[in-house]
Amino acid sequence: MQRGRVSRRTFGKVIGAAGTGALAGGVLAGAPALAAQTPATPTPAAPALAAPAWRVTGTTVAALKPFDDTMRSFMQARNISAGQLAVSYQGRLVLARGYTYSDDPALTVQPTSLFRLASISKSVTAAAVARLAQDGVLSLGTPVTSLLNLVPPAGQQLDPRMSNVTLWRLLQHTGGWDQDLSRDPMFMDRTISRALGTPLELHFTDVVRYMSGRPLDFAPGSRVAYCNYGYGLAKQVIEAKSGLTYASYVQQRLFAPLGITRMKPAWSISPLAGEVPYRSQYTGTTVLNDSGATVPGPYGTFSMRLLEGIGRWAGSAVDLVRWASAFDAAGPVLNSTSINRIFATPELGVNPNGWYYGLGWRVRPVNTGTGRNTWHTGSLPGTYTLLARSASGLSFAVLFNQRDDPSGLSYSSIDPELFSAAGRVTSWPSHNLYPNYF
């Protein structure tokens, strides 16, 4: 990635449809939802150490060996030290594995180890807004200006078109901001600090004040442009309307009914208990203070605190497939109306090959519209993640502790590779490992 630029990747296609007994295709996951700026110069190579050792934790399932083989070849080709995979099939957790490829004997990834989830977090924020609408606390058609007090810096004015930015538009990325044109404010810490005269590390309220004085890039509802900032505003709405902190509301109303207790907000430099270390070949200047210090890419070149609602959750792969189950059918978290809203076709933005952005999920109707594949990726320095759900009842979450390495190999290719592994499964297990973890 070049200095001062945000990396972008294009969205892919469904490779196939459900086969007999196994999924014979996949959704090629799209552009990384978060892509913090990192410098172009790699960190100098460390002295050579002992050869990395391959270690796997979790229950071995012989019938699902294609998944283990795929993870091993993928991680070893890219020298990824920590990975994790959970697979559910027809509502049962059939595989939960931690993978380590490292010369550090102190590092052993467990199925419950925590990883930064990056923009998979958006599915959580969107569901929280949908839950508030389900409970009659708000309407998705309400303008955000009616829900938040957006005050620009002195001498600047709020763009009058903000009155047309509804919650629907925030969550479907049609709110009016285009980070390819005006940069992503979630990674403009020093620019915002200088403009407001506010020291680093910023709070999200600083970003809101700065952005409230900036013009929109296009008329709300006129086109789609992926926007992290909109999900930060949605987080502010959740707090304003629930009377709770964002994390407390999510943990009480969304996670607790599913038995999810491990997922927590991550920090920039203070790891959570059981959290993996992150790796990147890049370094950069810290945004956590005004020292100007050079730090490793995952540890201070961007602020995790600013990403609440956008990409701050940490969790495990088993937590994520459990979370994905909330969208399978009406249950204790979401009713059928909320699920239909989350996956509803937007007012615009259906792509020529059929996929679109719903509320916190990318959606592709399949099987002549009777089913859907849904997914989201996450990407930050030190993080690459994917959560995918298929119309055939297969779901998986895969997490890595890096997104770049000198090999230059793609990380997004894990999506079709895992669907290919699923296609090589000849008999799906009947067991359910969920009670082992919840």
C-alpha positions in Angstrom: 0.0 0.0 0.0 1.3 3.5 -0.9 1.9 6.1 1.8 -1.2 8.3 2.4 -3.5 6.2 0.3 -6.3 3.8 1.3 -6.1 0.4 -0.4 -9.1 -0.7 -2.4 -10.0 -4.1 -3.8 -12.8 -4.9 -6.2 -15.7 -7.2 -5.4 -15.9 -10.7 -6.9 -18.5 -13.1 -8.0 -20.3 -16.1 -6.9 -18.4 -19.1 -8.2 -21.3 -21.6 -8.1 -24.4 -22.8 -6.3 -25.3 -25.4 -3.8 -24.4 -29.0 -4.8 -25.5 -32.2 -3.4 -24.4 -32.6 0.1 -21.9 -29.7 0.0 -21.6 -26.2 -1.3 -20.0 -26.2 -4.7 -19.3 -22.5 -4.9 -18.7 -19.3 -3.0 -19.0 -15.6 -2.6 -15.8 -13.8 -3.4 -15.6 -11.3 -0.6 -15.2 -7.7 -1.6 -13.2 -4.6 -0.7 -11.7 -4.5 2.7 -14.0 -2.3 4.7 -11.2 -0.7 6.8 -7.8 0.0 5.3 -5.7 2.2 7.5 -2.8 4.1 5.9 0.6 2.5 6.2 3.9 3.6 4.7 5.4 2.0 1.6 8.7 1.0 3.2 8.7 -2.4 4.8 10.2 -2.9 8.2 13.8 -4.1 8.0 14.0 -7.9 8.1 14.7 -9.4 11.5 17.6 -11.8 12.0 16.8 -15.4 10.9 15.3 -17.6 13.6 14.4 -21.2 13.8 12.0 -22.5 11.2 8.3 -22.0 12.0 6.4 -24.9 13.5 2.9 -25.8 12.5 0.5 -26.4 15.4 -3.3 -27.0 15.3 -5.7 -26.9 18.3 -9.4 -27.9 18.5 -11.2 -31.1 17.7 -9.9 -33.0 14.7 -12.7 -33.9 12.3 -11.4 -36.3 9.6 -14.3 -35.6 7.2 -13.4 -31.9 7.2 -9.7 -32.4 6.5 -10.0 -30.2 3.3 -10.5 -27.2 5.5 -7.3 -27.9 7.6 -5.3 -28.5 4.4 -6.5 -25.2 2.9 -5.6 -23.2 6.0 -2.2 -24.8 6.3 -1.2 -24.2 2.6 -2.7 -20.6 2.7 -0.9 -19.6 6.0 2.4 -21.2 5.1 2.6 -19.6 1.7 2.1 -16.1 3.3 4.0 -16.8 6.6 0.9 -16.1 8.7 1.7 -16.9 12.3 -1.9 -17.0 13.7 -5.1 -18.1 12.0 -8.5 -19.4 13.1 -11.5 -21.1 11.4 -15.0 -22.1 12.5 -17.5 -23.8 10.2 -21.2 -24.4 10.8 -23.4 -26.5 8.7 -27.2 -26.6 8.9 -27.1 -24.8 12.2 -24.4 -27.0 13.9 -20.9 -26.0 14.7 -18.9 -28.8 12.9 -15.4 -27.4 13.0 -13.5 -25.0 15.4 -9.7 -24.7 14.9 -6.8 -22.6 15.9 -3.7 -22.6 13.6 -0.2 -21.5 14.5 2.8 -21.2 12.2 5.5 -19.7 14.3 8.9 -20.2 15.7 7.6 -18.7 19.0 6.8 -21.5 21.4 4.7 -19.1 23.5 2.3 -18.6 20.7 -0.4 -21.2 20.3 -3.7 -20.1 18.8 -6.8 -21.7 20.4 -10.3 -21.9 18.8 -11.3 -19.2 21.4 -8.3 -16.9 20.9 -9.4 -13.3 20.2 -8.6 -11.4 16.9 -9.5 -7.9 15.9 -12.5 -8.3 13.6 -12.2 -5.0 11.7 -15.2 -4.3 9.5 -17.1 -7.5 10.3 -18.1 -5.2 13.2 -20.4 -3.4 10.8 -22.9 -6.3 10.9 -23.1 -5.8 14.7 -23.7 -2.0 14.4 -26.4 -2.5 11.7 -28.1 -5.2 13.8 -28.1 -2.9 16.8 -29.9 -0.1 14.8 -32.3 -2.7 13.4 -33.0 -3.9 17.0 -33.8 -0.4 18.1 -36.2 0.0 15.2 -37.7 -3.4 16.1 -38.3 -2.2 19.7 -40.0 1.0 18.4 -37.2 3.3 19.6 -36.5 4.8 16.2 -37.3 4.5 12.5 -34.8 3.7 9.9 -36.2 6.5 7.7 -35.4 9.2 10.3 -32.7 11.7 9.3 -29.6 11.5 11.4 -29.9 15.3 12.0 -33.0 14.6 14.0 -31.2 12.1 16.2 -27.8 13.7 16.8 -26.7 17.3 17.5 -24.2 17.8 14.7 -22.3 21.1 15.4 -19.6 22.2 13.0 -16.5 24.1 14.0 -16.9 27.9 14.4 -17.3 29.7 11.1 -18.4 26.6 9.3 -21.9 25.3 8.4 -23.6 21.9 8.2 -24.3 20.9 4.7 -28.1 21.4 4.2 -28.2 18.0 2.4 -27.5 16.3 5.7 -31.3 16.5 6.4 -31.6 13.8 3.7 -29.2 11.4 5.4 -31.4 8.7 6.9 -30.3 5.7 8.9 -31.1 3.5 5.9 -28.6 5.6 3.9 -26.0 5.6 6.6 -26.0 1.8 6.8 -26.3 1.2 3.0 -23.4 3.6 2.2 -25.5 6.1 0.3 -25.2 8.9 2.8 -23.1 11.3 0.7 -19.5 10.7 1.7 -17.0 9.2 -0.8 -13.7 8.5 0.9 -12.1 8.0 -2.5 -12.8 11.7 -3.2 -12.3 13.3 0.2 -10.3 10.7 2.1 -11.6 8.5 5.0 -11.8 10.6 8.1 -11.2 7.6 10.3 -7.6 7.7 9.2 -7.1 11.5 9.1 -6.1 11.8 12.7 -3.3 14.4 12.3 -5.3 16.4 9.8 -8.2 16.6 12.1 -6.0 17.3 15.1 -4.4 20.3 13.4 -7.7 21.6 12.1 -9.4 21.5 15.5 -6.4 22.3 17.6 -7.1 19.0 19.5 -4.2 16.8 20.7 -3.9 13.2 19.7 -5.3 10.6 20.5 -8.7 11.8 19.0 -12.1 10.9 20.2 -14.9 10.1 17.7 -16.7 13.3 18.7 -13.7 15.2 17.3 -14.2 13.5 14.0 -17.9 14.3 14.0 -17.2 18.0 14.7 -14.6 18.1 11.9 -16.9 16.3 9.4 -19.9 18.4 10.3 -18.1 21.4 8.8 -17.3 19.6 5.6 -19.5 19.4 2.5 -20.9 16.1 1.4 -19.4 14.5 -1.8 -22.8 13.8 -3.4 -26.5 14.1 -2.8 -27.7 11.5 -0.3 -29.4 8.6 -1.9 -27.9 9.3 -5.4 -25.2 6.7 -5.4 -23.2 4.2 -3.4 -19.8 4.8 -1.9 -18.4 2.7 0.9 -18.2 4.9 4.0 -16.7 4.0 7.4 -17.8 7.3 8.9 -21.5 6.6 8.5 -21.2 3.6 10.8 -19.5 5.7 13.4 -22.5 8.1 13.2 -24.8 5.0 13.6 -22.9 4.1 16.8 -23.6 7.6 18.1 -27.3 7.1 17.4 -27.3 3.8 19.2 -25.9 5.5 22.3 -28.2 8.5 22.1 -31.4 6.4 21.7 -30.6 3.5 24.0 -29.1 5.5 26.9 -26.2 3.0 27.1 -22.7 2.9 25.7 -22.5 1.2 22.4 -20.6 -1.8 23.8 -23.1 -2.2 26.7 -26.1 -2.1 24.4 -24.6 -4.7 22.0 -23.5 -7.0 24.7 -26.8 -6.9 26.6 -29.3 -6.9 23.7 -27.5 -8.8 20.9 -24.7 -11.0 22.3 -26.1 -12.1 25.6 -29.2 -13.9 24.1 -26.8 -15.9 21.9 -24.4 -16.8 24.8 -21.6 -14.7 23.3 -19.4 -13.4 26.1 -15.9 -13.3 24.6 -16.4 -10.4 22.1 -15.1 -7.1 23.4 -13.9 -3.8 22.1 -10.2 -4.0 21.2 -7.5 -1.4 21.9 -4.6 -0.1 19.9 -1.7 -1.2 22.2 -3.2 -3.0 25.2 -4.2 -6.5 24.2 -7.2 -8.2 25.7 -6.8 -11.5 27.6 -6.3 -14.2 25.0 -5.8 -11.8 22.1 -3.3 -12.8 19.4 -0.3 -10.6 18.4 -0.6 -8.8 15.1 2.0 -8.6 12.3 2.7 -6.3 9.4 5.8 -5.6 7.3 5.1 -1.9 7.6 5.7 0.8 10.2 4.3 4.4 10.5 3.9 7.4 12.8 1.8 6.9 15.8 -1.6 8.7 16.1 -2.0 7.8 19.7 -0.1 10.9 20.9 1.8 13.8 19.5 5.3 12.3 20.0 5.9 11.5 16.3 7.2 8.1 17.2 7.5 5.4 14.6 5.5 2.3 15.6 4.6 -1.1 14.0 1.7 -0.8 11.6 -0.9 -2.6 13.8 0.1 -0.8 17.0 -0.7 2.9 16.7 -0.7 3.9 13.0 -4.5 4.1 13.4 -6.7 4.4 16.5 -8.9 1.5 17.5 -10.8 3.9 19.8 -12.1 5.8 16.8 -13.3 2.6 15.1 -16.1 1.8 17.6 -19.2 0.9 15.5 -16.9 0.6 12.5 -14.3 -2.0 13.2 -13.4 -2.3 16.9 -14.8 -5.6 18.0 -12.5 -8.5 18.9 -13.7 -12.0 19.0 -13.1 -15.6 17.9 -14.3 -17.5 14.8 -16.7 -19.6 16.9 -18.2 -16.3 18.2 -18.7 -15.1 14.7 -20.5 -18.2 13.3 -22.7 -18.0 16.4 -23.3 -14.4 15.6 -24.1 -15.3 12.0 -26.8 -17.7 13.3 -28.9 -14.8 14.5 -29.6 -14.0 10.8 -30.8 -17.4 9.9 -34.3 -17.1 11.3 -36.3 -15.1 13.8 -35.0 -15.6 17.3 -34.2 -13.9 20.6 -32.2 -11.1 18.9 -34.0 -10.2 15.6 -37.5 -10.9 14.4 -38.3 -11.7 10.8 -39.1 -8.0 10.0 -35.6 -6.9 11.2 -33.9 -9.7 9.2 -35.8 -8.8 6.1 -34.8 -5.1 6.6 -31.1 -6.1 7.0 -31.0 -8.0 3.7 -33.5 -5.8 1.8 -32.6 -4.6 -1.7 -31.5 -0.9 -1.4 -33.0 2.0 -3.2 -30.0 1.8 -5.6 -26.7 0.1 -5.9 -27.5 -3.4 -7.1 -24.5 -4.4 -9.2 -24.6 -5.9 -12.7 -23.7 -9.3 -11.3 -26.4 -9.1 -8.7 -24.9 -8.3 -5.3 -25.6 -5.3 -3.2 -24.9 -3.8 0.2 -27.7 -4.4 2.7 -27.4 -3.3 6.4 -23.9 -4.4 7.5 -23.8 -7.3 5.0 -23.0 -7.7 1.4 -25.9 -9.7 -0.2 -26.2 -11.8 -3.3 -29.6 -13.4 -4.1 -29.1 -17.0 -5.4 -31.2 -19.9 -6.6 -33.5 -17.6 -8.7 -34.0 -15.3 -5.8 -35.2 -17.9 -3.3 -32.0 -17.8 -1.2 -29.1 -15.5 -0.5 -25.4 -15.6 0.2 -24.2 -12.9 2.6 -20.7 -11.9 3.7 -18.4 -9.2 5.1 -14.7 -8.8 5.2 -12.5 -6.9 7.5 -9.0 -5.5 6.9 -6.6 -3.4 9.0 -2.8 -3.5 9.4 -2.4 -6.8 11.2 -5.9 -8.1 10.4 -7.7 -9.9 7.7 -11.1 -11.4 8.4 -14.1 -12.9 6.6 -17.5 -14.0 7.7 -19.7 -15.8 5.1 -23.2 -17.3 5.1 -24.5 -19.4 2.2 -28.0 -20.3 1.0 -27.2 -24.0 1.5 -26.7 -23.7 5.2 -22.9 -23.4 5.3 -21.3 -20.6 7.3 -17.7 -20.0 8.2 -15.5 -17.4 9.8 -11.8 -17.1 9.1 -9.4 -14.8 10.9 -5.7 -13.9 10.4 -3.3 -11.8 12.3 -1.8 -10.1 9.2 -3.0 -8.8 5.9 0.3 -8.2 4.1 3.6 -9.9 3.6 6.5 -9.9 1.1 5.0 -12.7 -1.0 2.5 -10.4 -2.6 -0.1 -13.1 -2.6 -3.8 -12.3 -2.3 -5.5 -12.6 1.1 -9.0 -12.3 -0.3 -8.5 -15.6 -2.1 -9.2 -17.4 1.1 -12.9 -17.1 0.3 -13.0 -19.2 -2.9 -10.4 -21.5 -1.4 -12.5 -22.4 1.6 -15.6 -22.8 -0.6 -13.6 -25.1 -2.7 -12.6 -27.1 0.4 -16.3 -27.3 1.3 -17.0 -28.8 -2.2 -14.5 -31.6 -1.4 -16.3 -32.7 1.7 -18.2 -35.9 0.9 -20.0 -36.3 4.2 -20.9 -33.6 6.7 -20.6 -34.6 10.3 -23.7 -34.8 12.4 -22.1 -33.6 15.6 -22.5 -30.1 17.1 -19.6 -28.5 18.9 -21.4 -25.4 20.1 -21.8 -26.7 23.6 -18.0 -26.9 23.9 -17.8 -23.1 23.5 -21.1 -21.6 24.7 
